[in-house]
């Protein structure tokens, strides 16, 4: 009998048993609304230490047009001033980096944040939804956190117009008061929102499909990230359970054939991928990675890339 392994299992079971009642003390651990938050209470810090969850500390890299970047810097400066809460709208087509931008702003300004999806407002009964929204704004105010509300346009797709009106009016009651509860950033695929909500928002920023210059930068960024540096590869234990019981697989980096990403080929990709958003480009480069891993020697060739690009273009046409 392997007593060493049994002792390790006993240790991890005891730690998780100890962490379970402690994390339940966190009032928002089981929140029906919060998708993600940077707020880490002491009970949750202990739980995260067990599970190997680390708080985001590095800025999230995103690439936008120069005019958008200038506006982002202005918003970032405003967010650093916690004395005056403001409200913002980031809107534009899906996959253009609105959510990543919102998180980048919070990290860049060293602000705590709470991230929720507005779709969840409509998944409960109306009294529950209104109470949850009140709790969210109160929680954000008490912790001086930025409240991100993603997919706010989905509320207007609610089949019950009365419920939609009451939800939006309830949100307005928090963002239009003199105290202006907390800074909030709304994220939407469209600007066609209720006029009263638009009027209460201090600044609206459109995030569109990347132009050629930004597209070239995104292609380079994802090639470096996934194919050259291999940042997607995880070969270190992230928590106590991994530390005790997981044997990490060795890192296998892709071999890229010479001149695959020459200037000529990069220019070709930039031109042919016109209309692609950041998410599309990320998925395409990950497809290149998977195609290389599917070969016997994990080698990526230009012919493979051309085939992947053509397949993606055909999918978009159909």
C-alpha positions in Angstrom: 0.0 0.0 0.0 1.3 3.5 -0.9 1.0 5.3 2.4 2.7 8.5 1.0 0.0 8.9 -1.6 -2.7 8.2 1.0 -1.3 10.9 3.3 -1.3 13.4 0.4 -5.0 12.6 -0.3 -5.8 13.1 3.4 -4.1 16.5 3.5 -5.9 17.8 0.5 -9.3 16.5 1.7 -8.7 18.2 5.1 -7.8 21.5 3.5 -10.8 21.5 1.2 -13.0 20.5 4.1 -11.7 23.5 6.1 -12.0 25.9 3.2 -15.7 25.0 2.3 -17.4 26.5 5.4 -15.0 29.5 5.3 -15.8 30.4 1.7 -19.5 30.2 2.4 -19.0 33.2 4.8 -18.4 35.3 1.6 -21.9 36.8 0.9 -21.3 37.0 -2.8 -19.6 33.6 -3.3 -22.9 32.1 -4.6 -24.3 35.3 -6.1 -26.7 34.5 -9.0 -25.5 37.6 -10.9 -21.7 38.0 -10.5 -19.8 36.4 -13.4 -16.4 37.6 -12.3 -14.9 40.0 -9.7 -11.5 41.2 -8.6 -12.7 41.6 -5.0 -11.1 38.9 -2.9 -12.2 38.6 0.8 -10.1 36.8 3.3 -12.2 33.6 3.2 -12.0 33.6 -0.6 -8.3 34.2 -0.6 -7.9 31.0 1.4 -10.1 29.1 -1.0 -8.3 30.5 -4.0 -5.0 29.5 -2.5 -6.3 25.9 -2.2 -7.6 25.9 -5.8 -4.7 27.8 -7.3 -6.8 30.8 -8.5 -4.7 33.9 -8.9 -5.9 37.5 -9.2 -5.3 39.2 -12.5 -2.4 41.6 -12.0 -0.9 42.2 -15.4 -2.6 44.5 -17.9 -4.6 42.7 -20.6 -3.2 43.4 -24.0 -5.7 44.8 -26.5 -5.1 46.6 -29.8 -7.4 49.4 -31.0 -7.3 52.3 -33.5 -5.4 55.4 -32.4 -8.5 57.5 -31.9 -10.1 54.8 -29.7 -6.8 54.5 -27.7 -6.9 58.2 -27.0 -10.4 58.0 -25.7 -9.5 54.9 -23.6 -6.6 56.9 -22.0 -9.1 59.7 -21.2 -11.5 57.3 -19.6 -8.6 55.6 -17.7 -7.6 59.0 -16.2 -11.2 59.6 -15.2 -11.5 56.2 -13.5 -8.4 56.9 -11.4 -10.4 59.7 -9.8 -12.7 57.8 -7.4 -14.2 61.0 -5.9 -16.6 61.4 -8.9 -18.5 58.3 -10.2 -19.2 58.3 -13.9 -21.0 56.0 -16.3 -19.8 54.8 -19.7 -21.1 52.8 -22.6 -18.8 50.6 -24.7 -20.7 49.5 -27.8 -19.9 47.8 -31.2 -20.1 44.5 -33.0 -19.4 41.2 -31.1 -15.8 40.0 -30.8 -14.2 43.5 -31.1 -12.7 43.4 -27.6 -15.2 45.5 -25.6 -15.1 43.1 -22.6 -11.3 42.8 -22.7 -11.1 46.6 -22.8 -13.4 46.9 -19.8 -11.2 44.6 -17.7 -8.0 46.3 -19.0 -9.4 49.7 -17.8 -10.0 48.3 -14.3 -6.5 46.6 -14.1 -4.8 49.7 -15.6 -6.4 52.0 -13.0 -5.8 49.6 -10.2 -9.6 49.5 -9.4 -11.6 46.6 -8.1 -14.4 45.5 -10.4 -17.6 43.4 -10.5 -18.6 41.9 -13.8 -22.2 40.8 -14.4 -24.2 39.9 -17.5 -27.5 41.7 -17.9 -29.1 38.5 -19.3 -29.2 37.2 -15.7 -31.5 40.1 -14.7 -34.2 38.5 -16.7 -33.7 34.9 -15.5 -35.3 35.5 -12.1 -38.7 36.8 -11.1 -39.0 40.6 -11.3 -38.9 41.1 -7.5 -35.8 38.9 -7.2 -34.1 40.7 -10.2 -34.8 44.2 -8.6 -33.4 43.0 -5.3 -30.3 41.5 -6.9 -29.6 44.7 -8.8 -29.9 46.7 -5.6 -27.5 44.4 -3.8 -25.0 44.7 -6.7 -24.9 48.5 -6.7 -24.7 48.5 -2.9 -21.9 45.9 -2.9 -20.0 47.9 -5.6 -20.4 51.2 -3.7 -19.2 49.7 -0.4 -16.1 48.3 -2.1 -15.5 51.3 -4.3 -15.6 48.9 -7.3 -16.4 49.5 -10.9 -19.6 47.7 -11.9 -19.5 46.2 -15.5 -22.8 45.3 -16.9 -22.3 43.3 -20.1 -25.0 42.7 -22.8 -27.2 45.4 -21.4 -29.0 45.4 -24.8 -30.3 41.9 -24.0 -32.6 43.4 -21.4 -34.5 45.2 -24.2 -35.1 41.8 -25.9 -37.1 40.7 -22.8 -40.5 39.4 -23.9 -42.2 41.3 -21.0 -41.9 45.0 -21.9 -43.1 46.0 -18.4 -40.3 44.0 -16.7 -37.8 45.5 -19.1 -38.9 49.0 -18.2 -38.9 48.3 -14.5 -35.4 46.8 -14.6 -33.9 49.7 -16.6 -35.7 52.3 -14.4 -34.3 50.5 -11.3 -30.8 50.7 -12.7 -31.4 54.4 -13.5 -32.4 55.0 -9.9 -28.8 54.2 -8.9 -26.9 55.9 -11.6 -28.8 59.2 -11.6 -28.9 59.8 -7.9 -26.8 62.7 -6.5 -24.4 60.2 -4.8 -24.2 58.2 -8.1 -23.6 55.0 -6.2 -20.6 53.7 -8.1 -18.8 54.0 -11.5 -20.5 51.7 -14.0 -19.6 50.6 -17.5 -22.3 49.2 -19.8 -21.3 46.9 -22.7 -23.6 46.5 -25.6 -23.6 45.3 -29.2 -25.8 48.2 -30.2 -26.5 51.8 -29.3 -30.2 51.3 -29.6 -31.0 51.5 -25.9 -33.6 53.3 -23.9 -33.2 57.1 -24.3 -33.3 57.7 -20.6 -30.4 55.3 -20.1 -28.3 56.8 -22.9 -28.9 60.3 -21.4 -27.6 59.1 -18.0 -24.4 57.9 -19.5 -21.5 60.3 -19.4 -19.4 59.0 -22.3 -20.1 56.5 -25.2 -17.3 54.8 -27.0 -17.8 52.8 -30.3 -15.4 49.8 -30.7 -15.5 48.7 -34.3 -14.0 46.1 -36.6 -10.2 46.6 -36.7 -8.8 48.4 -39.7 -5.7 47.1 -41.6 -3.1 48.6 -39.2 -4.8 47.1 -36.1 -5.5 43.8 -37.9 -1.8 43.4 -38.7 -1.0 44.1 -35.0 -3.5 41.6 -33.8 -2.2 38.9 -36.2 1.4 39.5 -34.9 0.2 39.5 -31.3 -1.6 36.2 -31.5 1.1 34.5 -33.6 3.7 35.6 -30.9 1.4 34.5 -28.1 0.3 31.1 -29.3 2.8 30.0 -31.8 6.1 31.6 -30.9 6.0 32.0 -27.1 3.5 29.3 -26.4 1.8 31.3 -23.6 -1.2 29.0 -23.8 0.8 26.1 -22.5 0.5 25.2 -18.8 3.3 23.2 -17.3 3.2 24.4 -13.7 0.9 23.4 -10.9 -1.6 26.1 -10.1 -2.9 24.9 -6.7 -2.3 22.5 -3.9 -4.3 19.7 -5.6 -2.1 20.1 -8.7 1.0 20.3 -6.6 0.3 17.0 -4.8 -1.3 14.9 -7.5 -0.6 16.3 -11.0 2.4 15.5 -13.1 2.6 18.3 -15.7 3.0 17.4 -19.3 6.2 18.6 -20.9 5.9 21.8 -23.0 5.8 21.0 -26.7 6.3 24.1 -28.9 5.3 24.2 -32.5 8.0 24.1 -35.2 7.3 26.9 -37.8 8.8 26.3 -41.2 11.1 29.0 -42.5 9.5 32.1 -44.1 6.0 31.0 -43.0 5.4 34.4 -41.4 7.5 36.4 -43.8 6.5 40.1 -44.4 4.9 39.0 -47.6 2.8 36.4 -45.9 1.8 38.7 -43.0 0.7 41.3 -45.5 -1.3 38.7 -47.3 -3.1 37.7 -44.1 -3.8 41.3 -43.2 -5.4 41.9 -46.5 -7.4 38.6 -46.8 -8.7 38.8 -43.3 -10.5 42.1 -43.9 -13.6 42.2 -41.8 -12.3 39.8 -39.2 -12.6 40.9 -35.6 -10.1 40.2 -32.8 -11.9 37.1 -31.7 -11.9 35.7 -35.3 -8.2 36.2 -35.6 -7.5 34.6 -32.2 -9.5 31.5 -33.2 -7.8 31.3 -36.6 -4.3 31.4 -35.0 -5.4 28.7 -32.5 -6.5 26.7 -35.5 -3.0 27.0 -36.9 -1.7 25.7 -33.6 -4.1 22.7 -33.6 -3.2 21.9 -37.2 0.5 21.8 -36.3 -0.1 19.6 -33.3 -2.1 17.2 -35.6 1.1 16.5 -37.6 3.6 13.9 -36.5 6.4 16.5 -35.9 4.2 19.4 -34.8 5.3 21.5 -37.8 3.3 24.4 -39.2 3.6 25.1 -43.0 2.3 27.9 -45.1 0.2 25.5 -47.1 -1.6 24.5 -43.9 -2.3 28.2 -43.1 -3.7 28.9 -46.6 -6.0 25.9 -46.2 -7.3 27.1 -42.8 -7.8 30.7 -44.1 -9.8 29.5 -47.1 -11.9 27.2 -44.9 -12.7 30.1 -42.6 -13.6 32.4 -45.5 -15.9 29.7 -47.0 -17.6 29.4 -43.6 -18.3 33.1 -43.5 -19.7 33.1 -47.0 -22.1 30.2 -46.4 
